[in-house]
Amino acid sequence: MRRGKGEQEAVDPNEPVGYYGLQVGTPVVGTDGRSLGTVQRVVIHERERLLDGIVVQAEDGRRFVDAPEVVSMTRSRVEVEYDEAGFLALPIAGGVTATLDQGIRRLRRRR
């Protein structure tokens, strides 16, 4: 079906997205369905062009969630492999530099 000028295609909020389509402010939920915070930053390994992880803004600070712990990403939410207790046990990131340093250390361990 051809759309006329000014008509927009309907967007499915449950459509999966890649890291390039993930928006700051997207809600992050745990395996128990509880809200953990929102996406504050998407960390990308530039050379490999892969998702390294996401920085989640929680009520008590930012936490880095490594890419393997990201279960799914849609336009409306990100689900991570932690329940609320597991997420709260992650260390609070000490700023963007500390968050990136954590991601780099994890990446080096994977090699």
Buried (B, 14 or more C-beta within 10 A) or exposed (E): EEEEEEEEEEEEEEEEBEBEEBEEEBBBBBBEEEEBBBBBBBBBBEEEEEBBBBBBBBEEEBBBBBBEBBEEBBBBBBBBBBBBEBBBEBEEBEEEEBBBBBBEEBBEEEE
